[in-house]
């Protein structure tokens, strides 16, 4: 049996570990695994690499992906889907394991609908896939963001400054909310709910009157600044990091300083949280996800996504991998109790 594996979309902590899990299972089952280079681009261009467990056993603790990734969308290319199908046939693949977020899994679901044998593995630091309790890479990103926010908080206290940190999260505010709570931020603004910079100003002013500095976290996807001319990738998403003009952090810092007269500094955490090494949770859960995926492939269970449900790895329909999950009002109302 020959199985292909690809990593699509943005990189994150745990991608090498999930490949290691797939290869560990393959070694026990006597299955051959072929690595697809650079996501869907690799299947469009027929770029592959032979991989085995020995190549990945030392990579469990490294961030990024040794297979490479891309935001290439075959559905936006002329005859792209058919080219992918043709190359899967040419390579003699009995199944393809696609590791990615809703965009990558959306292409995988389309291939499944077109008769291809596909299994999905949910990966995104944004944690916005409805088919799984948590997406791997999320907690590692939160840990890194937490450490950086804590450092900003420390220097802010030393100088009596207001510190504003901008964190990744295009449409979902899970990273900002979790990292903000974990780091003891005083205010957090996420994309799901109406942003009110004046509420942040109120918190900052009250804390200053009590002799306290403040730390504010804002998600990159909050609509404080105009990005009308921002470039978009092949899945239609704004390339926020390449947008011209102010960032949310710089805009909000300037707004706070103008309203309060307090010295305010802005920091964009950016891709540092994406490229961090996986924490213990992501190393273990990705390994188990990889094992489950290769076992499902070996046993002929296709059109599914392996999923984290509580403390167990389960299988759900691949269609659930493209459904989005946002911070809901009830959860946000509880989280907001920590921001003061």
C-alpha positions as CSV (number, residue, x, y, z in Angstrom):
1,X,0.0,0.0,0.0
2,X,1.3,3.5,-0.9
3,X,0.0,6.6,0.9
4,X,0.9,10.2,0.2
5,X,1.0,12.9,2.8
6,X,1.0,16.7,2.4
7,X,1.0,19.8,4.6
8,X,-1.1,22.7,3.3
9,X,-1.7,26.3,4.3
10,X,0.3,28.1,7.0
11,X,3.0,26.2,8.9
12,X,2.6,25.5,12.6
13,X,4.1,23.6,15.5
14,X,3.5,19.9,15.2
15,X,3.6,19.3,11.5
16,X,6.8,17.3,11.7
17,X,5.5,15.5,14.7
18,X,2.3,14.4,12.9
19,X,4.4,13.2,9.9
20,X,6.4,11.2,12.4
21,X,3.2,9.7,13.8
22,X,2.1,8.7,10.3
23,X,5.5,7.1,9.6
24,X,5.5,5.3,13.0
25,X,2.2,3.7,12.1
26,X,3.3,3.0,8.6
27,X,6.4,1.1,9.9
28,X,4.2,-1.2,12.0
29,X,1.7,-1.8,9.2
30,X,4.1,-2.2,6.4
31,X,2.8,0.8,4.4
32,X,4.9,2.9,2.1
33,X,4.5,6.7,2.6
34,X,5.4,9.3,0.0
35,X,5.9,12.9,1.0
36,X,4.3,15.6,-1.2
37,X,6.4,18.7,-1.3
38,X,4.9,22.1,-0.6
39,X,1.2,21.2,-0.2
40,X,-1.1,21.1,-3.2
41,X,1.6,22.7,-5.3
42,X,3.5,19.4,-5.0
43,X,0.6,17.5,-6.5
44,X,0.1,20.0,-9.3
45,X,3.8,19.8,-10.1
46,X,4.4,16.1,-9.2
47,X,7.0,17.0,-6.6
48,X,7.5,14.2,-4.0
49,X,10.2,12.9,-1.6
50,X,10.6,9.4,-0.2
51,X,10.4,9.6,3.6
52,X,10.7,7.2,6.5
53,X,10.5,7.2,10.3
54,X,14.3,7.6,10.7
55,X,14.1,10.9,8.8
56,X,11.5,12.4,11.2
57,X,12.2,10.8,14.6
58,X,14.5,13.7,15.5
59,X,12.1,16.4,14.2
60,X,9.3,15.9,16.8
61,X,10.5,19.0,18.7
62,X,11.0,21.3,15.7
63,X,8.5,23.8,14.4
64,X,7.6,24.3,10.7
65,X,7.4,21.5,8.2
66,X,10.2,19.5,6.6
67,X,7.8,18.7,3.8
68,X,7.2,22.3,3.0
69,X,3.9,24.0,2.5
70,X,2.1,26.6,0.4
71,X,-1.2,28.3,0.0
72,X,-1.7,27.0,-3.5
73,X,-5.3,26.3,-4.4
74,X,-5.8,23.7,-7.2
75,X,-9.5,24.8,-7.5
76,X,-8.2,28.2,-8.7
77,X,-6.0,26.7,-11.4
78,X,-7.1,25.7,-14.9
79,X,-7.7,21.9,-14.7
80,X,-6.1,22.0,-11.3
81,X,-8.3,19.4,-9.7
82,X,-7.9,17.0,-12.6
83,X,-4.1,17.5,-12.6
84,X,-4.1,16.5,-8.9
85,X,-6.1,13.4,-9.6
86,X,-3.9,12.5,-12.6
87,X,-0.7,12.9,-10.5
88,X,-2.2,10.8,-7.6
89,X,-2.8,8.1,-10.2
90,X,0.6,8.5,-11.7
91,X,2.2,8.1,-8.3
92,X,0.1,5.0,-7.6
93,X,-1.3,6.4,-4.4
94,X,-3.9,4.3,-2.6
95,X,-4.8,7.2,-0.3
96,X,-3.8,10.8,0.4
97,X,-3.5,12.2,3.9
98,X,-4.0,16.0,3.8
99,X,-2.9,17.9,6.9
100,X,-4.2,21.4,7.0
101,X,-6.9,23.9,8.0
102,X,-10.3,24.6,6.3
103,X,-8.7,25.6,3.0
104,X,-6.6,22.5,2.7
105,X,-9.3,20.3,3.9
106,X,-11.8,22.0,1.6
107,X,-9.7,20.9,-1.4
108,X,-9.5,17.4,0.2
109,X,-13.3,17.3,0.5
110,X,-13.7,18.2,-3.1
111,X,-11.3,15.4,-4.1
112,X,-13.4,13.0,-1.9
113,X,-16.5,14.1,-3.7
114,X,-14.8,13.4,-7.0
115,X,-14.1,9.8,-6.0
116,X,-10.6,10.1,-4.5
117,X,-9.5,8.3,-1.3
118,X,-8.7,11.1,1.2
119,X,-8.2,11.4,4.9
120,X,-7.9,14.8,6.7
121,X,-5.9,15.9,9.7
122,X,-6.9,19.2,11.3
123,X,-4.1,21.8,11.6
124,X,-4.3,25.5,12.3
125,X,-3.0,27.8,15.0
126,X,-6.4,29.7,14.7
127,X,-8.3,26.7,16.3
128,X,-11.3,27.6,14.1
129,X,-12.3,24.1,12.8
130,X,-15.6,22.9,14.1
131,X,-14.9,19.2,13.6
132,X,-12.3,19.0,16.4
133,X,-12.2,20.3,20.0
134,X,-8.7,21.7,19.3
135,X,-6.5,22.0,16.3
136,X,-2.9,21.0,16.7
137,X,-0.5,24.0,16.7
138,X,-2.9,26.1,18.6
139,X,-1.6,25.6,22.2
140,X,2.0,25.9,21.1
141,X,1.1,29.3,19.5
142,X,-0.8,30.3,22.6
143,X,2.2,29.4,24.8
144,X,4.6,31.5,22.7
145,X,2.2,34.4,22.6
146,X,1.7,34.2,26.3
147,X,5.5,34.4,27.0
148,X,5.9,37.4,24.7
149,X,2.9,39.2,26.3
150,X,4.3,38.5,29.7
151,X,7.6,40.1,28.6
152,X,5.8,43.2,27.3
153,X,3.9,43.4,30.6
154,X,7.2,43.3,32.5
155,X,8.8,46.1,30.6
156,X,5.5,48.1,30.6
157,X,5.5,48.0,34.4
158,X,9.1,49.1,34.6
159,X,8.4,52.3,32.6
160,X,4.8,52.8,33.5
161,X,3.8,52.4,29.9
162,X,0.7,50.9,28.3
163,X,1.7,48.0,26.1
164,X,-0.4,46.8,23.1
165,X,0.3,43.4,21.6
166,X,-1.1,42.3,18.2
167,X,-1.6,38.6,17.8
168,X,-2.4,36.4,14.8
169,X,-6.0,35.5,14.3
170,X,-7.8,36.5,11.0
171,X,-11.4,35.7,11.8
172,X,-11.2,33.8,15.1
173,X,-10.0,35.2,18.4
174,X,-9.0,32.0,20.2
175,X,-5.3,32.8,20.3
176,X,-5.8,36.3,21.5
177,X,-8.3,35.3,24.2
178,X,-6.3,32.3,25.5
179,X,-3.0,34.0,25.5
180,X,-4.4,37.2,27.0
181,X,-6.0,35.3,29.9
182,X,-2.8,33.2,30.4
183,X,-0.6,36.2,30.4
184,X,-2.8,38.3,32.7
185,X,-3.6,41.0,30.0
186,X,-6.0,43.7,31.1
187,X,-8.0,44.0,27.9
188,X,-8.4,41.7,24.9
189,X,-10.1,42.6,21.6
190,X,-11.1,39.8,19.2
191,X,-12.7,39.8,15.7
192,X,-16.0,38.0,16.7
193,X,-17.5,40.9,18.6
194,X,-18.0,44.6,18.2
195,X,-14.7,46.3,19.0
196,X,-14.9,49.2,21.5
197,X,-11.6,51.0,21.9
198,X,-13.2,53.4,24.4
199,X,-13.8,50.5,26.7
200,X,-10.1,49.8,26.6
201,X,-9.3,53.4,27.3
202,X,-11.6,53.3,30.3
203,X,-9.7,50.2,31.7
204,X,-6.3,51.8,31.0
205,X,-7.4,55.1,32.7
206,X,-8.8,53.4,35.8
207,X,-5.7,51.3,36.2
208,X,-3.5,54.4,35.8
209,X,-5.4,56.2,38.5
210,X,-4.7,53.2,40.8
211,X,-1.0,53.4,39.9
212,X,-1.0,50.4,37.6
213,X,0.3,49.9,34.1
214,X,-1.8,48.1,31.5
215,X,-1.3,45.4,28.8
216,X,-3.7,45.1,25.9
217,X,-4.0,42.3,23.4
218,X,-5.7,42.8,20.0
219,X,-6.2,40.2,17.2
220,X,-4.9,41.0,13.8
221,X,-8.3,40.4,12.3
222,X,-10.1,43.2,14.2
223,X,-11.3,45.9,11.8
224,X,-9.6,48.9,13.3
225,X,-7.6,49.8,10.1
226,X,-8.6,49.7,6.5
227,X,-7.0,46.9,4.4
228,X,-9.0,47.5,1.2
229,X,-5.9,47.2,-1.0
230,X,-4.5,44.2,0.8
231,X,-3.3,41.3,-1.4
232,X,-5.2,38.1,-1.1
233,X,-4.0,34.5,-1.4
234,X,-5.6,31.9,-3.7
235,X,-8.2,31.0,-1.1
236,X,-9.3,34.7,-1.0
237,X,-7.8,35.5,2.4
238,X,-6.2,38.9,3.1
239,X,-2.5,38.8,3.5
240,X,-2.6,40.9,6.6
241,X,1.2,40.9,7.1
242,X,1.7,42.4,3.7
243,X,-1.0,45.1,4.0
244,X,0.1,48.7,3.8
245,X,-0.4,51.3,6.5
246,X,-1.0,51.0,10.2
247,X,-1.4,47.7,12.1
248,X,-4.1,47.2,14.7
249,X,-1.5,47.5,17.4
250,X,-0.1,50.8,16.2
251,X,-3.6,52.3,15.6
252,X,-4.9,51.2,19.0
253,X,-1.7,52.4,20.8
254,X,-2.0,55.8,19.1
255,X,-5.7,56.0,20.1
256,X,-5.0,55.1,23.7
257,X,-2.2,57.7,24.0
258,X,-4.3,60.4,22.4
259,X,-7.2,59.7,24.8
260,X,-5.2,59.3,28.0
261,X,-1.9,61.1,27.5
262,X,-0.1,57.9,28.7
263,X,3.0,56.7,26.9
264,X,1.9,53.6,24.8
265,X,3.9,51.2,22.8
266,X,2.8,48.7,20.1
267,X,4.3,45.3,19.2
268,X,3.2,42.9,16.5
269,X,4.0,39.4,17.5
270,X,3.4,38.2,14.0
271,X,4.9,35.0,12.6
272,X,7.0,34.3,15.7
273,X,4.1,32.4,17.3
274,X,3.6,30.4,14.1
275,X,7.2,29.3,13.9
276,X,7.6,28.2,17.5
277,X,8.5,24.7,18.6
278,X,5.6,22.4,19.6
279,X,4.8,22.1,23.3
280,X,4.3,18.7,24.9
281,X,0.6,18.6,24.2
282,X,1.0,19.2,20.5
283,X,3.8,16.7,20.3
284,X,1.7,13.9,21.8
285,X,-1.6,14.7,20.2
286,X,-0.1,15.1,16.7
287,X,1.6,11.8,17.1
288,X,-1.7,10.1,18.0
289,X,-3.5,11.9,15.2
290,X,-0.9,10.6,12.7
291,X,-1.3,7.1,14.0
292,X,-5.0,7.3,13.7
293,X,-4.9,8.6,10.2
294,X,-2.5,5.9,8.9
295,X,-4.6,3.2,10.6
296,X,-7.8,4.5,9.0
297,X,-6.1,4.5,5.6
298,X,-4.8,1.0,6.0
299,X,-8.3,-0.2,7.0
300,X,-10.0,1.6,4.1
301,X,-11.9,4.3,6.0
302,X,-11.8,7.3,3.7
303,X,-13.6,10.6,3.5
304,X,-12.9,11.2,7.2
305,X,-11.0,13.6,9.4
306,X,-9.2,12.4,12.5
307,X,-10.3,14.6,15.4
308,X,-9.5,15.5,19.0
309,X,-12.6,14.9,21.1
310,X,-11.9,15.4,24.8
311,X,-8.9,13.2,25.5
312,X,-9.6,10.8,22.6
313,X,-8.8,10.7,18.9
314,X,-11.9,10.0,16.9
315,X,-13.0,10.0,13.3
316,X,-15.6,12.5,11.9
317,X,-16.8,13.2,8.3
318,X,-14.3,15.2,6.3
319,X,-17.1,17.7,5.6
320,X,-16.8,18.8,9.3
321,X,-13.2,19.8,8.6
322,X,-14.3,22.8,6.5
323,X,-16.9,24.2,9.0
324,X,-15.7,27.1,11.1
325,X,-15.6,27.5,14.8
326,X,-15.6,31.0,16.4
327,X,-15.5,32.3,20.0
328,X,-19.2,32.1,21.0
329,X,-21.0,34.8,23.1
330,X,-21.3,32.6,26.2
331,X,-17.6,31.7,26.2
332,X,-16.6,35.3,25.6
333,X,-18.8,36.6,28.4
334,X,-16.9,34.3,30.8
335,X,-13.5,35.2,29.4
336,X,-14.2,39.0,29.7
337,X,-14.5,38.6,33.5
338,X,-10.7,38.4,33.6
339,X,-10.1,41.7,31.7
340,X,-9.9,44.7,34.1
